[in-house]
Amino acid sequence: MEKRFEITKKVGISGIVGNLFLLMIKAAVGIASKSQAMIADSINSAGDILASLLTFIGNKIASVPGDDDHNFGHGKAEYIFSLFIAISMIIVSIKMIIDAIMKLIHGNEIKFSWWLIIVCIITILVKVSLFIYTKKAYKKYNNILIQSSMEDHRNDCIITTFTLISIILSLKGITWFDSIVGIGISAWICKTGIGIFIESYNILMDVSIDENTKDIILDLVHGYKEIKAVNGISSTPVGYQYIIFLTIAVDGEMTTYESHKLADNLEKNITEIDNIYKAIVHVEPIEK
């Protein structure tokens, strides 16, 4: 678990450093060339810095172990901060859609500059590198904060690629393409933000464990011949992991020592599953 939090910390720091670098060169070139598109892109990088900062802070809080006030740790902070990132993605995308529509209606004048192309290429290279790094981390640790950063880097790669295309097309006098692409990409970013929002909301509202993990737990239970029946199974999330509450039925003539030993062994087996934080097994006797 410590490795998971450490990797997420590095993802947040790398995002802050990378986006800060892009913010500086985009703002400098955008202001120098008086390009509204590049100035807007620099503002987008400022938003990315905020998202990376939220990833860093959220991960730091989520890594704090359980205490007297929070017995099961602070894992849900991961989803609270991913909720903030999702909301910022949705707000920014809606603003971008409105701006793109207005430019499409009133016309969009793009001032060509080779520096704009250079900055776009640098941005794409930086963002592709950050995307590959965060994707590897997400596949290994399945952290929603890393997922938010990963999708943000991917979105920026696509946005900047189409910005580059629109700058090149402006040489031919084609300026409407930028607005059309802007609307489509902004809608996609909004959809991504809504997806992250729903996932975070479900965890914060104590969504039950998925059916696949539930089946794995039941398979473990059925491996014990002493267990005659499963009278109940429920769960509650604590960050990216779950607490499992399981009620089993055993022979009424089994001793208290034997039934408790059985419950302890089953709890240990269940907690070996990656996304299980703790298992609590209650034993009920049944007559022969």
C-alpha positions as CSV (number, residue, x, y, z in Angstrom):
1,M,0.0,0.0,0.0
2,E,2.9,2.4,0.8
3,K,4.3,1.8,-2.7
4,R,0.9,2.8,-4.1
5,F,0.8,6.1,-2.3
6,E,4.4,6.8,-3.2
7,I,3.8,6.3,-6.9
8,T,0.7,8.5,-6.7
9,K,2.8,11.2,-5.0
10,K,5.3,11.0,-7.9
11,V,2.5,11.2,-10.4
12,G,1.3,14.4,-8.8
13,I,4.7,16.0,-8.6
14,S,5.6,15.1,-12.2
15,G,2.3,16.6,-13.3
16,I,3.0,19.9,-11.4
17,V,6.5,20.2,-12.8
18,G,5.5,19.3,-16.4
19,N,2.5,21.6,-16.5
20,L,4.4,24.5,-14.9
21,F,7.0,24.2,-17.7
22,L,4.3,24.2,-20.3
23,L,2.4,27.1,-18.7
24,M,5.6,29.3,-18.9
25,I,6.4,28.6,-22.5
26,K,2.7,28.8,-23.7
27,A,2.1,32.1,-21.9
28,A,5.4,33.6,-23.2
29,V,4.8,32.6,-26.8
30,G,1.0,33.4,-26.6
31,I,1.6,36.9,-25.3
32,A,4.5,37.6,-27.7
33,S,2.5,36.4,-30.8
34,K,-0.8,37.8,-29.5
35,S,-2.4,34.4,-30.1
36,Q,-5.6,34.0,-28.2
37,A,-5.6,30.2,-28.8
38,M,-2.2,29.8,-27.2
39,I,-3.1,32.1,-24.3
40,A,-6.2,30.0,-23.7
41,D,-4.0,26.9,-23.8
42,S,-1.8,28.3,-21.2
43,I,-4.8,28.9,-19.0
44,N,-5.6,25.2,-19.5
45,S,-2.1,24.3,-18.3
46,A,-2.8,26.4,-15.2
47,G,-5.9,24.3,-14.6
48,D,-3.8,21.2,-15.0
49,I,-1.4,22.4,-12.3
50,L,-4.4,22.7,-10.0
51,A,-5.5,19.2,-10.9
52,S,-2.0,17.8,-10.2
53,L,-1.8,19.7,-6.9
54,L,-5.2,18.2,-5.9
55,T,-3.8,14.7,-6.8
56,F,-0.8,15.3,-4.6
57,I,-2.8,16.6,-1.6
58,G,-5.5,14.0,-1.9
59,N,-3.0,11.2,-2.0
60,K,-1.1,12.6,1.0
61,I,-4.3,12.6,3.1
62,A,-5.4,9.2,1.8
63,S,-2.1,7.7,2.8
64,V,-2.6,8.6,6.5
65,P,-3.3,5.3,8.4
66,G,-6.2,4.7,10.7
67,D,-6.4,6.5,14.1
68,D,-8.9,7.0,16.9
69,D,-11.0,9.4,14.9
70,H,-10.8,7.4,11.6
71,N,-10.5,3.8,12.4
72,F,-10.3,2.6,8.8
73,G,-7.9,5.2,7.6
74,H,-8.4,8.2,5.3
75,G,-8.7,6.4,1.9
76,K,-11.9,8.2,0.9
77,A,-9.9,11.4,0.5
78,E,-8.7,9.9,-2.7
79,Y,-12.2,10.0,-4.1
80,I,-13.1,13.4,-2.5
81,F,-10.2,15.0,-4.4
82,S,-10.9,13.1,-7.6
83,L,-14.5,14.5,-7.3
84,F,-13.0,18.1,-7.3
85,I,-10.9,17.2,-10.3
86,A,-13.9,15.9,-12.2
87,I,-16.0,19.0,-11.4
88,S,-13.1,21.2,-12.6
89,M,-13.0,19.2,-15.9
90,I,-16.7,19.6,-16.4
91,I,-16.7,23.3,-15.7
92,V,-13.7,23.9,-18.0
93,S,-15.1,21.8,-20.8
94,I,-18.5,23.6,-20.7
95,K,-16.6,27.0,-20.9
96,M,-14.6,25.7,-23.8
97,I,-17.7,24.6,-25.6
98,I,-19.4,28.0,-25.2
99,D,-16.2,29.8,-26.4
100,A,-15.9,27.5,-29.4
101,I,-19.5,28.0,-30.4
102,M,-19.1,31.8,-30.1
103,K,-16.0,31.7,-32.3
104,L,-17.8,29.6,-34.9
105,I,-20.6,32.1,-35.0
106,H,-18.5,35.3,-35.0
107,G,-15.4,34.0,-36.8
108,N,-12.1,32.8,-35.5
109,E,-8.9,34.6,-36.6
110,I,-5.7,32.6,-35.9
111,K,-2.4,34.4,-36.2
112,F,0.2,32.0,-37.7
113,S,3.6,31.8,-36.0
114,W,6.3,29.1,-36.2
115,W,6.8,29.5,-32.5
116,L,3.2,28.4,-32.0
117,I,4.0,25.1,-33.9
118,I,7.1,24.6,-31.8
119,V,5.3,25.0,-28.6
120,C,2.5,22.6,-29.7
121,I,5.1,20.0,-30.6
122,I,6.9,20.4,-27.2
123,T,3.5,20.2,-25.4
124,I,2.6,17.0,-27.2
125,L,5.9,15.4,-26.4
126,V,5.7,16.3,-22.7
127,K,2.1,15.2,-22.4
128,V,2.6,11.9,-24.2
129,S,5.5,11.2,-21.8
130,L,3.4,12.0,-18.8
131,F,0.5,10.0,-20.2
132,I,2.6,6.8,-20.7
133,Y,4.1,7.2,-17.2
134,T,0.7,7.7,-15.5
135,K,-0.9,4.9,-17.5
136,K,1.7,2.4,-16.4
137,A,1.1,3.5,-12.8
138,Y,-2.7,3.3,-13.1
139,K,-2.6,-0.2,-14.6
140,K,-0.5,-1.4,-11.6
141,Y,-2.2,0.4,-8.7
142,N,-5.7,1.3,-10.0
143,N,-5.8,4.7,-8.3
144,I,-8.6,7.0,-9.3
145,L,-6.4,10.1,-8.7
146,I,-3.8,8.6,-11.2
147,Q,-6.6,7.8,-13.6
148,S,-7.7,11.5,-13.5
149,S,-4.2,12.6,-14.2
150,M,-3.8,10.0,-17.0
151,E,-7.0,11.1,-18.7
152,D,-6.1,14.8,-18.3
153,H,-2.7,14.2,-20.0
154,R,-4.4,12.2,-22.8
155,N,-7.0,14.9,-23.4
156,D,-4.2,17.6,-23.6
157,C,-2.3,15.5,-26.2
158,I,-5.4,15.4,-28.4
159,I,-6.4,19.1,-27.8
160,T,-2.9,20.3,-28.7
161,T,-2.7,18.0,-31.7
162,F,-5.9,19.5,-33.1
163,T,-4.6,23.0,-32.1
164,L,-1.5,22.3,-34.2
165,I,-3.7,21.1,-37.1
166,S,-5.8,24.3,-36.9
167,I,-2.7,26.5,-36.9
168,I,-1.4,24.8,-40.0
169,L,-4.8,25.0,-41.7
170,S,-4.9,28.8,-40.9
171,L,-2.1,29.1,-43.5
172,K,-4.8,28.1,-46.1
173,G,-7.4,30.5,-44.6
174,I,-9.3,27.6,-42.9
175,T,-10.2,29.0,-39.5
176,W,-13.5,27.3,-38.8
177,F,-11.9,23.9,-38.2
178,D,-10.5,25.0,-34.8
179,S,-14.0,25.7,-33.5
180,I,-15.6,22.5,-34.7
181,V,-12.8,20.4,-33.2
182,G,-12.9,22.4,-30.0
183,I,-16.6,21.6,-29.5
184,G,-16.1,17.9,-30.1
185,I,-13.1,17.6,-27.8
186,S,-14.7,19.7,-25.1
187,A,-17.7,17.5,-25.1
188,W,-15.5,14.4,-24.8
189,I,-13.6,16.0,-21.8
190,C,-17.0,16.7,-20.2
191,K,-18.0,13.1,-20.7
192,T,-14.7,11.9,-19.1
193,G,-15.2,14.3,-16.1
194,I,-18.8,13.0,-15.6
195,G,-17.5,9.4,-15.6
196,I,-14.9,10.2,-12.9
197,F,-17.5,12.1,-11.0
198,I,-19.9,9.1,-11.0
199,E,-17.2,6.7,-9.9
200,S,-16.1,8.9,-7.0
201,Y,-19.7,9.6,-6.0
202,N,-20.5,5.9,-5.9
203,I,-17.5,5.2,-3.6
204,L,-18.4,8.1,-1.3
205,M,-22.0,6.8,-1.2
206,D,-20.8,3.4,-0.1
207,V,-21.4,1.4,-3.3
208,S,-21.3,-2.4,-2.8
209,I,-18.3,-4.5,-3.9
210,D,-18.4,-5.7,-7.5
211,E,-19.9,-9.1,-8.4
212,N,-16.6,-10.6,-9.6
213,T,-14.9,-10.0,-6.2
214,K,-18.1,-11.2,-4.4
215,D,-17.9,-14.5,-6.4
216,I,-14.2,-14.8,-5.5
217,I,-15.1,-14.5,-1.8
218,L,-17.9,-17.0,-2.0
219,D,-15.6,-19.5,-3.8
220,L,-13.2,-19.1,-0.8
221,V,-16.1,-19.8,1.6
222,H,-17.2,-22.9,-0.3
223,G,-13.7,-24.2,0.1
224,Y,-14.4,-24.8,3.8
225,K,-16.3,-28.0,4.3
226,E,-17.2,-26.9,7.8
227,I,-19.3,-24.0,6.5
228,K,-22.8,-25.2,5.9
229,A,-24.3,-22.0,4.5
230,V,-23.7,-18.2,3.9
231,N,-26.4,-16.3,5.7
232,G,-25.3,-12.8,4.6
233,I,-22.6,-10.9,2.8
234,S,-22.2,-7.1,2.7
235,S,-19.5,-4.5,2.1
236,T,-18.5,-0.9,2.5
237,P,-15.7,1.0,0.7
238,V,-12.7,2.6,2.5
239,G,-11.0,4.4,-0.3
240,Y,-10.1,1.9,-3.1
241,Q,-10.5,-1.1,-0.8
242,Y,-13.5,-2.7,0.9
243,I,-14.5,-4.0,4.4
244,I,-16.4,-7.3,4.1
245,F,-19.1,-8.4,6.6
246,L,-19.8,-12.1,6.3
247,T,-22.2,-14.3,8.2
248,I,-21.7,-18.0,8.0
249,A,-23.5,-21.0,9.5
250,V,-21.7,-24.0,11.0
251,D,-22.6,-27.2,12.8
252,G,-24.2,-26.3,16.2
253,E,-22.0,-28.9,17.9
254,M,-18.8,-27.2,16.8
255,T,-16.9,-25.7,19.8
256,T,-16.5,-22.0,20.3
257,Y,-12.8,-22.4,19.8
258,E,-13.1,-24.3,16.6
259,S,-15.7,-21.8,15.1
260,H,-13.5,-18.8,16.0
261,K,-10.5,-20.4,14.5
262,L,-12.5,-21.1,11.4
263,A,-13.6,-17.5,11.2
264,D,-10.0,-16.2,11.7
265,N,-8.7,-18.4,8.9
266,L,-11.5,-17.3,6.6
267,E,-10.8,-13.6,7.4
268,K,-7.1,-14.0,6.6
269,N,-8.0,-15.7,3.3
270,I,-10.4,-12.9,2.3
271,T,-8.0,-10.1,3.1
272,E,-5.4,-11.6,0.8
273,I,-7.6,-10.3,-2.1
274,D,-6.1,-7.1,-3.5
275,N,-9.0,-4.8,-2.9
276,I,-10.1,-6.1,0.5
277,Y,-9.0,-4.0,3.5
278,K,-10.6,-6.0,6.3
279,A,-13.0,-9.0,6.7
280,I,-15.3,-9.5,9.6
281,V,-16.8,-13.0,9.8
282,H,-19.8,-13.7,12.1
283,V,-20.5,-17.3,13.0
284,E,-24.0,-18.7,13.6
285,P,-24.8,-22.3,14.7
286,I,-27.3,-24.5,13.0
287,E,-28.8,-27.8,14.1
288,K,-28.0,-31.0,12.3
